[in-house]
Amino acid sequence: MHFLDQAKIFIRSGAGGPGAVSFRREKYIEYGGPDGGNGGKGGDIVFEAVEGLNTLIDFRYTQHFRAPRGKGGSGQNRTGAGGEDLVIKVPVGTQLLSDDKEHVLADFTKAGQSTVFLRGGDGGRGNASYKTSTNRAPRQHGTGWPGEEMWVWLRLKLLADAGLVGLPNAGKSTFINAVTNTKAKVGAYPFTTLHPQLGVVTHRGREFVMADIPGLIEGAAEGAGVGDRFLGHIERCRVLLHLVDANAEDVAEAYRTVRGELDAYGAGLADKPEVVALNKADTLDDELLDALSAELKAECGRTPLRLSGATGEGAEAVLDAIIAYLDAEAEPEAAQTGDWSPL
């Protein structure tokens, strides 16, 4: 399945149906009168977040969505049928943006979350509703209110607990393949990963979701490489795992480059909790690893964990560190949502 995380669509709610102009004509009834019913309400445009979707590829081929209009009223004071609501299903994590991408109009963060985004127009009044003591046989009626329409952008931000960041070829795909059920592409060349990957990690009786995004290079914020557009997929992550290739010419510079791009992107990425790991540790001896760890510690301010995504060595320690951050963040939330007690 192709991955698409942005799409522009046109949406229009249904117009209301027209009211009817009708008069009673019944045998043995001396006086008739108006009995035209109201028109039906137009269909709403409803967005709903559903499980099982992780791409917006369907919106590449279907870009116009129009809800049906309401039916017209009829005699005997019969109201026209309302137009059916049009439900547009989107992946969890989808945001609705204005046409200029300046405003977030809706944000779907939970499965089953839905919202009426555009309301259908009300039906027009039938001539029975215009009857007064001085206007006994009105012939006017309402034509129905028009629906609403607009262009919107859909932007998908994958929901994950932990996000993988690092330079290209830092071993992110190898690591996520080793600890999750993901089958990310692995290759001995930069930018093997061209779109984000999600995987579920099961460790010490816990499960959490990990996201891998394409590697960052210097100048990504200005569009270098694959740019920084995929950084949006880790905006919602609670902790970042920063992998640094132990075979890099300068591990401190490699770390500094990625941190600079996170800071340039903004959205609070640079302030998120971070686990730093020196990857591909199986390719170097302990003496050299000690020197690289000291160099990296001087840059990031903490002792990096040693990891080999290929052999799995050090993976448990890395996952333990991630879970520790997730638990530490969950405790304050649990305290805030707990039942109040005076004791």
KELOFI-380143 format. One record per residue (C-alpha): residue in one letter; x negated, y, z negated. Coordinates in pm, whole numbers, padded with zeros to 5 digits. Layout:
% residues N
  resn    east   north      up
     a       X       Y       Z
...
END
This chain:
% residues 343
  resn    east   north      up
     m   00000   00000   00000
     h  -00130   00343   00096
     f  -00181   00593  -00183
     l  -00030   00940  -00156
     d  -00014   01178  -00449
     q   00132   01489  -00284
     a   00431   01538  -00057
     k   00652   01825   00052
     i   01025   01760   00092
     f   01342   01952   00172
     i   01644   01899  -00054
     r   02002   02023  -00022
     s   02299   01956  -00248
     g   02642   01901  -00098
     a   02886   02182  -00029
     g   03230   02177  -00188
     g   03524   02062   00021
     p   03790   02308   00138
     g   04122   02345  -00039
     a   04439   02247   00145
     v   04731   02459   00264
     s   05041   02246   00227
     f   05412   02286   00137
     r   05658   02040  -00009
     r   05927   01915   00225
     e   06142   01672   00027
     k   06498   01563   00095
     y   06762   01676  -00153
     i   06522   01926  -00313
     e   06655   02275  -00246
     y   06333   02466  -00298
     g   05997   02345  -00180
     g   05678   02525  -00247
     p   05300   02507  -00204
     d   05132   02180  -00301
     g   04788   02202  -00143
     g   04520   02037  -00358
     n   04168   02158  -00432
     g   03862   02041  -00245
     g   03615   01795  -00397
     k   03281   01894  -00549
     g   02967   01840  -00343
     g   02708   01582  -00442
     d   02418   01675  -00671
     i   02048   01619  -00602
     v   01917   01406  -00889
     f   01556   01306  -00950
     e   01486   00992  -01152
     a   01155   00845  -01268
     v   01139   00467  -01223
     e   00887   00197  -01305
     g   00713   00001  -01032
     l   00616   00301  -00819
     n   00265   00446  -00819
     t   00254   00638  -00492
     l   00455   00897  -00300
     i   00396   00727   00036
     d   00773   00689   00100
     f   00806   01067   00117
     r   00565   01085   00410
     y   00825   00923   00635
     t   01143   01066   00480
     q   01113   01435   00408
     h   01470   01566   00423
     f   01729   01478   00159
     r   02087   01603   00183
     a   02368   01511  -00054
     p   02715   01462   00104
     r   02971   01738   00081
     g   03304   01707  -00097
     k   03618   01604   00088
     g   03898   01847   00158
     g   04211   01861  -00056
     s   04549   01750   00074
     g   04920   01782   00010
     q   05103   01664  -00299
     n   04837   01843  -00506
     r   04578   01580  -00425
     t   04219   01685  -00495
     g   03960   01580  -00241
     a   03701   01319  -00331
     g   03371   01449  -00463
     g   03052   01386  -00271
     e   02826   01116  -00415
     d   02515   01231  -00595
     l   02190   01169  -00411
     v   01937   01007  -00648
     i   01574   01047  -00543
     k   01351   00795  -00721
     v   00995   00904  -00800
     p   00703   00742  -00987
     v   00653   00814  -01355
     g   00411   01106  -01381
     t   00558   01303  -01090
     q   00584   01679  -01109
     l   00815   01898  -00900
     l   00647   02220  -00789
     s   00784   02529  -00619
     d   00716   02584  -00250
     d   00415   02803  -00334
     k   00287   02546  -00590
     e   00277   02818  -00854
     h   00550   02686  -01085
     v   00622   02343  -01233
     l   00998   02296  -01200
     a   01025   01949  -01355
     d   00790   01692  -01507
     f   00878   01321  -01530
     t   00669   01150  -01797
     k   00894   00859  -01900
     a   01063   00579  -01710
     g   01437   00639  -01683
     q   01403   01015  -01720
     s   01637   01194  -01480
     t   01755   01546  -01415
     v   02016   01713  -01197
     f   01790   01938  -00995
     l   02036   02096  -00750
     r   02405   02109  -00832
     g   02662   02053  -00560
     g   02902   02330  -00471
     d   03249   02340  -00628
     g   03549   02259  -00413
     g   03769   02533  -00275
     r   04111   02606  -00426
     g   04424   02477  -00257
     n   04715   02707  -00190
     a   04909   02565  -00487
     s   04667   02739  -00722
     y   04741   03077  -00558
     k   05113   03063  -00635
     t   05240   03350  -00852
     s   05576   03499  -00941
     t   05539   03751  -00660
     n   05364   03525  -00410
     r   05582   03217  -00390
     a   05444   03076  -00066
     p   05070   03155  -00044
     r   04881   03045   00262
     q   04532   03129   00148
     h   04284   02866   00034
     g   03920   02840  -00066
     t   03666   02700   00179
     g   03443   02553  -00090
     w   03118   02677  -00240
     p   02797   02605  -00051
     g   02531   02375  -00192
     e   02179   02476  -00290
     e   01870   02405  -00083
     m   01496   02447  -00115
     w   01156   02306  -00027
     v   00964   02150  -00315
     w   00630   01978  -00360
     l   00601   01643  -00533
     r   00270   01592  -00713
     l   00186   01263  -00881
     k  -00033   01257  -01190
     l  -00090   00901  -01299
     l  -00026   00828  -01665
     a  -00318   00658  -01838
     d  -00465   00644  -02187
     a  -00830   00648  -02077
     g  -00990   00797  -01766
     l  -01317   00702  -01597
     v  -01541   00982  -01471
     g  -01892   00990  -01329
     l  -02097   01048  -01018
     p  -02044   00828  -00712
     n  -02200   00482  -00755
     a  -02204   00513  -01133
     g  -02035   00172  -01153
     k  -01684   00285  -01242
     s  -01507   00043  -01009
     t  -01721  -00250  -01124
     f  -01639  -00171  -01485
     i  -01264  -00132  -01437
     n  -01257  -00458  -01242
     a  -01434  -00631  -01530
     v  -01201  -00514  -01807
     t  -00864  -00489  -01629
     n  -00656  -00672  -01370
     t  -00745  -00414  -01104
     k  -00919  -00513  -00780
     a  -01093  -00187  -00696
     k  -01323  -00186  -00396
     v  -01694  -00212  -00484
     g  -01976  -00122  -00247
     a  -02338  -00012  -00250
     y  -02261   00331  -00108
     p  -02108   00656  -00239
     f  -01733   00717  -00246
     t  -01633   00353  -00231
     t  -01326   00457  -00429
     l  -01113   00690  -00218
     h  -00803   00708  -00436
     p  -00725   00656  -00805
     q  -00690   00306  -00950
     l  -00490   00201  -01256
     g  -00550  -00105  -01471
     v  -00430  -00245  -01802
     v  -00697  -00327  -02060
     t  -00627  -00597  -02319
     h  -00873  -00580  -02608
     r  -00846  -00696  -02969
     g  -00473  -00743  -02945
     r  -00423  -00394  -02801
     e  -00324  -00282  -02454
     f  -00394   00051  -02292
     v  -00402   00188  -01939
     m  -00727   00296  -01776
     a  -00759   00513  -01464
     d  -01051   00528  -01223
     i  -01085   00826  -00989
     p  -01325   00890  -00698
     g  -01672   01005  -00803
     l  -01753   01372  -00848
     i  -02050   01552  -00702
     e  -02181   01902  -00754
     g  -01950   02150  -00589
     a  -01643   01924  -00608
     a  -01443   02218  -00742
     e  -01515   02394  -00411
     g  -01421   02087  -00206
     a  -01754   01903  -00177
     g  -01725   01527  -00136
     v  -01363   01430  -00190
     g  -01315   01748  -00392
     d  -01151   01765  -00732
     r  -00787   01703  -00632
     f  -00789   01362  -00802
     l  -00889   01511  -01137
     g  -00521   01580  -01189
     h  -00475   01208  -01249
     i  -00676   01223  -01570
     e  -00520   01542  -01705
     r  -00285   01333  -01918
     c  -00554   01090  -02040
     r  -00619   01095  -02412
     v  -00988   01005  -02386
     l  -01249   01006  -02108
     l  -01514   00741  -02046
     h  -01812   00906  -01883
     l  -02037   00655  -01706
     v  -02393   00760  -01624
     d  -02601   00546  -01390
     a  -02917   00435  -01569
     n  -03094   00427  -01231
     a  -03032   00795  -01163
     e  -03335   01014  -01113
     d  -03227   01241  -01398
     v  -02957   01103  -01630
     a  -02921   01435  -01811
     e  -02862   01618  -01483
     a  -02611   01352  -01375
     y  -02418   01405  -01696
     r  -02443   01783  -01667
     t  -02311   01782  -01308
     v  -01992   01596  -01395
     r  -01929   01803  -01705
     g  -01970   02118  -01499
     e  -01703   02002  -01254
     l  -01464   01913  -01538
     d  -01512   02259  -01684
     a  -01464   02425  -01345
     y  -01139   02235  -01289
     g  -00994   02348  -01622
     a  -00664   02207  -01750
     g  -00837   02113  -02076
     l  -01043   01829  -01927
     a  -01368   01956  -02077
     d  -01211   01954  -02425
     k  -01090   01594  -02419
     p  -01258   01332  -02642
     e  -01538   01159  -02452
     v  -01719   00827  -02472
     v  -02057   00836  -02295
     a  -02210   00512  -02167
     l  -02535   00441  -01984
     n  -02426   00196  -01718
     k  -02625  -00068  -01526
     a  -02836  -00127  -01837
     d  -02910  -00482  -01719
     t  -03141  -00345  -01446
     l  -03391  -00181  -01684
     d  -03607  -00293  -01976
     d  -03543  -00184  -02335
     e  -03834   00059  -02349
     l  -03711   00256  -02051
     l  -03352   00242  -02177
     d  -03464   00389  -02508
     a  -03627   00681  -02327
     l  -03322   00741  -02106
     s  -03087   00719  -02405
     a  -03290   00981  -02590
     e  -03284   01207  -02285
     l  -02909   01169  -02243
     k  -02846   01217  -02616
     a  -03031   01547  -02606
     e  -02791   01662  -02333
     c  -02456   01531  -02460
     g  -02519   01545  -02834
     r  -02441   01181  -02910
     t  -02611   00846  -02866
     p  -02481   00689  -02543
     l  -02357   00333  -02545
     r  -02541   00082  -02327
     l  -02329  -00097  -02074
     s  -02348  -00335  -01782
     g  -02028  -00346  -01584
     a  -02165  -00631  -01373
     t  -02247  -00868  -01662
     g  -02002  -00736  -01919
     e  -02278  -00667  -02172
     g  -02180  -00379  -02399
     a  -01821  -00367  -02267
     e  -01671  -00461  -02604
     a  -01849  -00177  -02780
     v  -01725   00069  -02518
     l  -01365  -00053  -02548
     d  -01390  -00038  -02928
     a  -01497   00326  -02904
     i  -01205   00407  -02673
     i  -00953   00238  -02903
     a  -01096   00428  -03200
     y  -01020   00758  -03023
     l  -00671   00640  -02923
     d  -00593   00535  -03281
     a  -00727   00859  -03423
     e  -00499   01058  -03194
     a  -00197   00838  -03261
     e  -00215   00879  -03641
     p  -00129   01254  -03650
     e   00158   01194  -03406
     a   00296   00915  -03625
     a   00275   01140  -03929
     q   00470   01415  -03753
     t   00747   01184  -03631
     g   00787   00989  -03956
     d   01094   01021  -04176
     w   01070   01306  -04424
     s   01060   01216  -04789
     p   01032   01447  -05092
     l   00806   01196  -05268
END
